């Protein structure tokens, strides 16, 4: 089957295959001004109204006392709410660079990301305001609070109310270069400190349009959108993808199994999105006579559980389409219209990319062989521009003229990609990638912990649960319950360990590296947060 040279939705909307986020959004708002764009908490915004919201935010940015938007960066520490979308679109309309921060982060990890972001404007809500670390050593000079009164200014930053945005004169000074930097997104840090990924406009526009093409999306489609808007999938595979298609985004604060079907039926969703754990959770909902009579027609799922794939489709009369990608390049493989990828396969390569499976010497392996998944672009500006302040990591990742994903997989004779495993020490929990490096760094910050290791262990819900192994400082006592409670305050909820083992030492190899393969066992007497929270069990070296 011959493939289009440019994404058909982008070609139909703009008549060309390259564009900025601002150009995509304004073209859609012009063509579909009266059609619904966003549903949230019982309210609907049309594309025309969304344009007004975004342009007011852009106007507010452009009217800042510092003047203009050259070099301006806007950081967002928001949960899923409309202001996060207005900030994303409005930043691009003002020619600023958008830096969304994972709302679940806490403490030193969050502080490090804010410092590296170099953002002058921080957007949050009252709850987030209480979670922000000291910003005095960062570039932030204004904190915009989207709900309620922001309170008094600090010594280093002025606090501003969203009412200022609502009363601002709409404005726009968007960039016109599709290769220009649009966003800085932090990776999950599965191989070390989270990397700051530099994403150009064309990456976001062109790849989101390919997703719309892959799923045959149109103006009558509505997506049940719960993925966090600070993730690439929450932005590109939902918001920007549906702007390209002209569809409706039914934004949810988070995923709720108990409210899933009520939400779907309430908004008339035709599409839902998630990861393998979401399929498991929906499958576990009590059967209803109406299971196969919903408005849903497709599900976009990263990592469909093969054992449930066809049974899920039959029960709910919905087609599931896998998708494979990463922050650095999303998506890399998906279903092509008119094809039916085999169960277990993500589909074929995005037309803008060439995929390969590489061996240990970066040699290209034949179809059917397992190795590291690698890719390279066929056209400009469809992947990251680099890692900010970490050029060495980018050079290493792109050695031998291939970008190395760190994931293992294989390609079949038809070019379908099968994802097999993650990078060696990645932990994936509830759809979130967790950096063992960053989790260990937080644990070592505890005054009574000398060493720490974090590993993933299989979860009954699919993906992983988090296990940590900690070595107390000499003579110190550690209570796993107290440590678990401490973790609640120091890190994102998805990082908080389920299992805690207190040990006298960590196993190390000849080079001094921790042998994590020896740490993945879960014994019956191990602290399990789902069973033991609230019980006190002090120890200095129990568990190994």
MARMAR-67556 format. One record per atom (N, C-alpha, C): x, y, z. Coordinates in steps of 0.2 Angstrom, whole numbers, plus 5000, padded with zeros to 4 digits. Layout:
<recs>
XYZ/...
</recs>
This chain:
<recs>
500449945000/500050005000/500450065000/500350114995/500750174995/500550225001/501050255004/500850295010/500850375007/500450415011/500550485009/501150515011/501350565007/502050595009/501950645015/501350675016/501150715022/500550695025/500450705032/499850685035/499250715032/498750675030/498150705026/497750755030/497750745037/497350805040/497650865040/498350865040/498750925040/498750955033/498750915028/498750935021/498050965020/497450935022/496850965021/496651025025/496951035030/496851095034/497251155032/497951145031/498351195029/498651195022/498551135018/498851135012/499551125011/499851105017/500651095017/500751045023/501351015023/501550965028/501950985033/502151055034/502451085039/502151145042/502151145049/501751205052/501951215059/501851265062/501951275069/501251265073/501251255079/500651235083/500151295083/500451355083/499951415082/499651415075/499951395070/499651395063/499151335063/499251285066/498751225066/498151245070/498251275076/497651295080/497251355077/497551405074/497251455071/496851435065/497151395061/496751375055/496151335057/496251285062/495651245064/495151295067/495351345072/494851385075/494451435070/494851445064/494551485059/493951445055/494151375054/493751335050/493151305054/493251295061/492751265065/492551305071/492551375070/492451415075/491851405079/491251375076/490651365080/490651295083/491051255081/491051185083/491351175090/491051125094/491351115100/492051085100/492451115105/493151095105/493351055112/493151085118/493351065124/492651055129/492650995132/492150985137/492450975144/492251005149/492550995155/492051025161/491950975165/491550995171/490851025169/490550995164/489851025162/489851085158/490451105156/490551165152/490851155145/490551185140/490851175133/491151235130/491751235127/492051285124/492051265116/491851315112/491951305105/492651315103/492851305097/493451315094/493551395094/493051435093/493151505093/493251535100/492851505105/492951525111/493651505114/493851445112/494551425114/495051465111/494951495105/495451545102/495451605107/494951625109/494951685113/495251675120/495151615123/495551605129/496251605128/496551565122/497251565121/497551635119/497151665115/497451735113/497451785119/496951775124/497051815130/497651805134/497751735135/498351715138/499051745135/499051735128/499551765124/499651835125/499051875125/499151945126/499351965133/499151925138/499451935145/500251925145/500451875142/501151865142/501551915138/501251945132/501551995129/501552065132/501052065137/501052135141/501452135147/501852085148/502252085154/502752145155/502852165161/503252225161/503952215158/504252155158/504852135155/504852145147/504252145144/504152165137/504252105133/503852095128/503952045122/503951975125/504151925120/504151855122/504851825120/505251865117/505951835115/506251805121/506351735120/506751695125/506251685131/505651695131/505151685137/505051615137/505051585143/504851515144/504251515150/503751475149/503251475153/503151405156/503251395162/503151325166/502451315168/502251255168/501551245170/501551185175/501251205181/501251145186/500551145188/500151115183/499451115184/499151045183/498651025186/498250965184/497850975178/497550915176/497050925170/496550975172/496551035168/496051085169/496051125162/495551165160/495651205154/496151245154/496351275159/496951325159/497551295157/497651235158/498251205155/498251205148/497751195145/497651195137/497751265135/497451315138/497551385136/498251405137/498551385142/499251395143/499751365137/499551305136/499951275130/499851315124/499251325122/499151355115/499351425116/499151465121/499351535122/500051545122/500451505125/501151515125/501451505117/501151465114/501451455107/501251515103/500551545104/500351605101/500751665102/501051665108/501451725110/502251715108/502351655105/503051645103/503551625109/503151595114/503551575120/503651505120/504151475124/504251405125/503851375131/503551325130/503051295135/503451245139/503451235145/503851185149/503351155154/502951105153/502451075157/502851025162/502651035169/502950995174/502550945177/502750885178/502350835181/502050855187/501450855188/501050885194/501250835200/501350775199/501450725204/502150735208/502650765204/503250775207/503250815214/503750805218/503850835224/504550845226/504650895230/505350895234/505950905229/506450875230/507150885226/507050875218/506650825216/506550815209/506250875206/505650895209/505350955206/505751015206/506151025212/506551085212/507051085207/507351025205/507851025200/507651035193/506951015192/506651025185/506551095184/506251135190/506151205189/506751245188/507251225191/507851265191/508151255184/508151195181/508351185174/507951215169/507251225170/506851245165/506951315163/507251365167/507351425165/506751475164/506151445166/505551485165/505551545169/505251605166/505151665170/504451665173/503951625170/503251625172/503051555174/502751545180/502551485183/501751485184/501451435181/500751435181/500551375186/500151385191/499851335195/499251355198/498951315202/498351325206/498551335213/498051345218/498151355225/498451295228/498251235226/498451175229/499251165227/499351175220/500051175218/500551225221/500251285222/500651335225/500951315232/500551275236/500751245242/501351195241/501351165235/501851105234/502451135231/502451195228/503051215225/503651225230/504251205228/504851225232/505051295232/505551315236/505851375236/506051395229/505751455226/505951465219/506451525218/506751545224/507151605224/507851595220/508051535219/508651525215/508451505208/507851515206/507651495199/507551565195/507351555189/507251615184/506551645185/506151615189/505451625190/505351695193/504951745189/504851805192/504151825193/503651775190/502951785191/502651715192/502151715197/501851655198/501051665197/500751635192/500151645190/499651595193/499151615197/498751565200/498051565197/497851505195/497251505190/496551505194/496651485201/495951485205/496051525211/495651565213/495651605219/496151655220/496251685226/496751735227/497451705228/497951735224/498551705225/498951725231/498751775235/499151795241/499651845239/500051865244/500551915243/501151895239/501551945236/502151935232/502651905237/503151865234/503751845238/504251895237/504851885239/505451925238/505651925231/505551865227/505851855221/505251855215/504651845217/504151835212/503551865214/503151895209/502551925210/502051875208/501451875213/500951825212/500351865208/500151825203/499651855199/499051805199/498451835198/497751805197/497651795190/497251735189/497051725182/496551775180/496251815184/495751865182/496151915178/496851925179/497151965174/497151945167/497251875167/497251845160/496551855157/496051845160/495351855158/495151925155/495551975159/495352045157/495952075152/496352025150/496952055145/496652065138/496952105134/496852115127/497152055123/496752025119/496951965116/497551985111/498051945111/498651965107/498951895104/499351905099/499751855096/500351875093/500951835094/501551855090/501851785089/501551735086/501751675085/502351665080/502751615082/503351605077/503051575071/503451585065/503251555059/503651495056/504151485060/504651435058/504551365062/504351315058/504151255061/504651215064/505351235063/505851205066/506051235073/505651295075/505851325081/505651285087/505951295092/505751265099/505151285101/504651235103/504051245105/503951225113/504251175114/504251145121/504851115124/504951115130/505451075134/505051025138/505050965137/504750905141/505250865144/505150855151/505650805154/505450735153/505950695152/505850625152/505750595159/505550535159/505450495165/506150485169/506650485165/507350475168/507450405170/507250355165/507350285166/508050265166/508550305163/509250285163/509650335167/509350375172/509650425175/509250485177/509650545178/509250605179/508850615173/508150645174/507750655169/508050705164/507950695157/508250735152/507750785150/507950845148/507550895146/507550895138/507050875136/506950855128/506650915125/507050935120/506850995116/506450975110/505851005109/505350985104/505151045100/505251035093/505151085089/504351085087/504151145084/503451145083/503151095078/503551075073/503351035067/503350965070/503750945075/503650875078/502950875081/502750925085/502050915088/501450915083/501550955078/501050965073/500950905068/501550885065/501550835060/501350765063/501650755069/501550685072/500850675075/500550735078/499850725080/499450715074/499550745068/499150735062/499250665060/499750635061/499850565059/499450515063/499350535070/498950495074/498250505072/497950565070/497350575068/497150535061/497650525057/497650485051/497550415053/497950395057/498050325059/497350295062/496950345066/496350325069/495750345065/495850365059/495250395055/494850445059/495150485062/494750535066/494450595062/493850615064/493550675061/493150715066/492750765063/492450815067/491950785072/491650725070/491150695074/491450645080/492150645081/492450605086/492550645092/492450615098/492550645104/492950595108/493550625111/493950575115/493850585123/493850535126/493850525133/494550535135/494750605137/495450625138/495650635145/495950585148/496150585155/496950585156/497250575151/498050575152/498250645154/498750645158/498950705161/499250755155/499050815155/499250865150/499950885150/500350855155/501050875156/501450815152/501150765150/501450705146/501350725139/501850695135/501750705127/501150665125/500950615127/500350585125/499750625127/499650655133/499150695134/499050755130/499650785128/499650845123/499450825116/499950775114/499950765106/499450715104/499350665108/498850605106/498150625108/498050675111/497350695113/497250765110/497550815113/497350885112/497550905105/498150905103/498350925096/498150875091/498050815092/497850765088/497050785086/496650795091/495950815089/495850885086/496350935088/496350995084/496450985077/496950935075/497050915068/496450885065/496050845069/495550815066/494850855066/494850905070/494250945071/493750915076/494050865080/493550835085/493550875092/493250835097/493050865103/493550825108/493750865113/494150845119/493750845125/493550785128/493150785134/493650765139/493850825142/494450825147/494150795154/494550745157/494350725164/494950735168/494850745175/495450765179/495950705180/495650645180/496050585180/495650525178/495950465177/495550405176/495250385182/494550365181/494150335186/493850275184/493950215186/493650155184/492850155186/492750185192/492050185194/491650235190/491950285187/491550335184/491650325176/492050285174/492250275167/491650275162/491150235163/490650225158/490150285159/490050305165/489650365165/489950425162/490550435162/490950485158/490850475151/490950415149/490950405142/490250415139/489750395142/489050405140/488850475141/489150515146/488950585147/489250625141/489750615138/490050655133/489950625126/489750565126/489650535119/490350515116/490850495120/491550485118/491550425113/491850435107/491950385102/492650355103/493050385107/493750365107/494050365114/494350315117/494750325123/495450305123/495850325128/496550325127/496850295134/497350255134/497650235140/498250185139/498450155144/498950105144/498650035146/499149985146/498849915147/498449915154/498649945159/498349945165/497649965165/497450015160/496850045160/496349985156/496649945152/496249895149/496049845154/496549825159/496449785164/495949805169/495949875170/495449895175/494749905172/494649925165/494049925162/493749855162/494149805160/493949735159/493649705166/493949735171/493749705178/493049735181/492849785177/492149815179/491649765178/491149765183/490649715182/490249715176/490149665173/489849655166/489149685166/488949725161/488249755160/487949725153/487349725153/487049705147/487149755141/487349815143/487449875138/488249875136/488649825138/489349835137/489549845129/489149815125/489249815118/488849875114/488549915118/488049965115/488250035117/488950045118/489150115120/489350155113/489450215114/489650265109/490350255107/490750215111/491450205109/491550165102/492050185098/492250145092/492950125092/493350165095/494150145095/494450165102/494950125104/495350135109/496050145107/496450195109/497150205108/497550185114/497850125114/498150095120/498950085119/499350105123/500050095123/500150025126/500249975123/500449905126/499749875127/499349855122/498749815123/498949745126/498649725132/498849655134/498549605129/499049565126/498849515121/498249465123/498249445129/497849395132/497149425132/497049495132/496349525132/496149555126/496649565121/496449605115/495849595112/495749535109/495149515105/494549505110/494649475116/494049475120/493749545122/494249585123/494049655125/493649685119/493849675113/493549705107/492849675107/492749615108/492149575107/491649595112/491849605118/491449625124/491149695123/491549735121/491349805121/491249835114/491349795109/491249815102/491649875100/492249875102/492749925101/493349905098/493649935093/494349915090/494849945094/495349905096/495949935100/496549935095/496849995096/497450005092/498050025096/498549985095/499149995099/499550055096/499950085100/500450135098/501050135102/501650145098/502250145102/502650215100/502950235105/503350305105/503650315111/503950375111/504250405117/504250475117/504450515122/504450585122/504950615116/505450575115/505950605110/505650595103/505150545102/504850545095/504250505096/503650535095/502950505096/502550525091/502150475088/502250405088/502750375083/503050315085/503550285080/503250225076/502750195079/502350145076/501650145078/501250135073/500450125074/500150095068/499450085069/499150055064/499050095058/499150075052/499050115046/498350095043/497950145041/497250135039/497250075033/496750035034/496649985029/497049915031/497449925037/497849865039/497549845046/497749785048/497549755054/498149725057/498549755062/499149735065/499049665069/499449625069/499349555073/499349575080/498949535084/498949545091/499649545094/499849595098/500449595101/500949645098/500749675092/501149715088/500849785088/501249835089/501049905089/500849935082/501049895077/500849925070/501549935066/501449965061/502049985056/502350055058/502850065055/503250135056/502850195054/502850245058/502650315056/502950325049/502550345044/502950365038/503550405038/503550445043/504150495044/504750465047/504750395049/505250365052/505450305049/506050285050/506350215048/506450185054/506250125055/506350085061/506850025060/507250005065/507649955064/507749925071/507949855071/508149825077/508949815077/509249835082/510049835082/510249785087/510849755085/511149705089/511649745094/512049705097/512549735102/513049775099/513249775093/513749815090/513349865085/512749875086/512349925082/512249895075/512349835074/512249805068/511449795067/511249805061/510549795059/510349715059/509849695063/509649625063/509049615058/509049555056/508449535051/507849525055/507249525051/506549525054/506549455058/506149465064/506149415068/506649405074/507149445073/507649445078/507549495083/507649485090/507549535095/508249575096/508149635098/508649675099/508449745101/508849795101/508649865103/508249895098/507649925099/507249965094/507650035093/507750045087/508050115085/507650145079/507750205078/507450245073/507850305070/507650325065/507950385062/507450425057/507450485057/506950525053/507050525046/506450525042/506550525035/506450605032/506150645037/506050715035/506250755041/506350825040/506650865045/506150875051/506350885057/506050915062/505450875065/505450815065/504950765067/505150735074/505750745076/505950715083/506350775087/506550755093/506850805097/507450835094/507550895096/508150935093/508750915097/508650895103/509250875107/509050875115/509450855119/509350865126/509750925129/509350965132/509651035134/510151015140/510751045139/511251045144/511550975145/511350935140/511650865140/511750835133/512250875130/512450855123/512750785123/513050765128/513450695128/512850645127/512350655131/511850605131/511450595124/511450655121/511150655114/511550615109/512250635109/512750605105/512750525106/512750505112/512750435114/512050405111/511450435112/510850405109/510850405102/511150445098/511150445091/511750415088/512150375091/512750345088/512550305082/512950295078/512850255072/512350275067/512150335068/511650365064/510950335065/510850315071/510150285074/510050315081/509450335082/509250345089/509050285092/509450275098/509350215102/508850225107/508250185107/507750195112/507850165119/508350115119/508450085125/507950025126/507450015122/506949965122/507049905118/506849855120/506949785116/506349775112/506449745106/505849725102/506049685096/505649675091/505749645085/505249675080/505449665074/505049675068/504849615064/504249605062/504149545058/504249565050/504049515046/504249525039/503849585036/503249595039/502849655036/502949725039/503549725044/503749785047/503349805053/502949755056/502549765062/503049765068/502949815072/503449815078/503149785084/503549745087/503349705093/503849735099/503549765104/503849795110/503949735115/504549725117/504649665121/504849685129/505249735130/505449755136/505649825137/505749845143/505949915143/506749915145/506949975145/507649985147/507849945153/508449925155/508549875160/508249895167/508349955169/508149965176/507550015176/507150025170/506550065170/505950025174/505550065178/505050045181/504450075178/503850045177/503250075174/502650055179/502350105181/501850095186/501250135184/500650105183/500050145182/500150195176/500450165171/500550215165/501050265166/501450265172/501950315173/502650275172/503150305169/503850285169/504150315175/504550275179/504850295185/505650295184/505950345186/506750335186/506950305192/507250245192/507550225198/508050265201/508450295197/508950345199/508750405203/508150435201/507850485204/507550465211/507250405211/506950385217/507450365222/507950335220/508550325224/508850385227/508950435223/509250495225/508750535231/508150525230/507650555235/507750515242/507750445241/507850405247/508550415251/509050425247/509650445250/509650505254/509250555252/509150615256/508850605263/508650545265/508350535271/508950535276/508950565282/509450565286/509750505289/509350455289/509550385292/509650335287/509650355280/509750305275/510450315272/510850265272/511550265269/511550255261/511150195259/511150175252/510450155251/510250155244/509550135242/509650115235/509150065234/509050035227/508350035226/508050045220/507350035218/507349995212/506849945212/506749905207/505949895205/505849865200/505149855198/504949775199/504449765202/504249695202/503549685199/503349625196/502749625193/502149635197/501649675195/501049695198/500449655196/499949635200/499349595198/498949635193/499049705193/498649745188/499049755181/499549725181/500049735175/500549785176/501049785172/501649835173/501949815180/502149865184/502549855189/502349885196/502549855201/502449885208/503149905210/503249955214/503949975216/504149945222/504749925222/505149895228/505749935229/505849955235/506449985237/506849945242/507549945242/507949915247/508349975250/508349985256/508750035259/509250005265/509850035265/510350015270/510350075275/510250065282/510250115286/510950145288/510950205290/511650225292/511850185298/512450185299/512750135305/512450155311/512150105315/511850125321/511150155321/510850165315/510250195315/509650145314/509050165316/508450115315/508050145310/507750105306/507250125301/506550085302/506050125303/505350095303/505050095296/504950045292/504650045286/504050085285/503550085290/502950125290/503150195290/503550215294/503750285295/504150305288/504550265285/504850275279/504350285273/503850245273/503350245268/502950315269/502750335275/502450395276/502850455274/503550455275/504050505273/504050505265/503950455262/503950455255/503350485252/502850485255/502250515253/502350595252/502750615256/502850695256/503450715252/503850665250/504450685246/504450665239/503950635236/503950615229/503250605227/503250595220/502550585217/502250525219/501550525220/501250465222/501350395218/501450405212/501650345208/502350315209/502750355213/503450335214/503450305221/502950315225/502950295232/503050215232/503450185236/503550115235/502950075238/502850015235/502349975239/502749925243/503349905241/503749855245/504349895248/504549885254/505149915257/505549855261/506149855259/506549805262/507149845265/507249825272/507849855275/508349805276/508949825273/509549775272/510149805275/510649755277/511249775279/511749795274/511549775268/512049795262/511649785255/511949815250/511649805243/512149755240/511949705236/512349665232/512749705227/513349695226/513749735221/514149685217/514349705211/514749665206/515449685207/515849655203/516649675203/516749745202/516349775198/516449845196/516149895201/515749865206/515449915211/514749925210/514449905204/513749915202/513349875206/512749905208/512249865212/511949815207/511949745210/511649695206/510849695207/510549735203/509749735205/509449675203/509649635199/509349575197/509249525204/509649535209/509549495215/509049525220/508749585218/508349625223/507649615221/507449575216/506749585214/506249535217/506549495222/506149445225/505649485231/505049455231/504649485236/504449425241/504649425247/504549375252/503949395256/503649345259/503049355263/503049405269/503749405272/503749445278/504049515276/504049535269/504249605267/503749655268/503849715270/503349765271/503049775265/502349775265/501949785259/501449835261/501449895258/501049955260/500349935259/500149895255/499449875254/499149835260/499649805263/499449765269/499649795276/500249825276/500549835282/500549915284/500249955280/500350025282/499950035289/500150075293/499850075300/500150035305/500649985303/500949945308/501649965309/501949965315/502649995316/503049935316/503649935312/504049875313/504749905312/505049935317/505749955317/506249905316/506749925312/507349875310/507949905308/508549875309/509149905307/509449865301/509149805300/509449765295/509049705293/508449705295/507949645294/507849645286/507749585284/507449575277/507949545272/508549535274/509049505270/509449455274/
</recs>
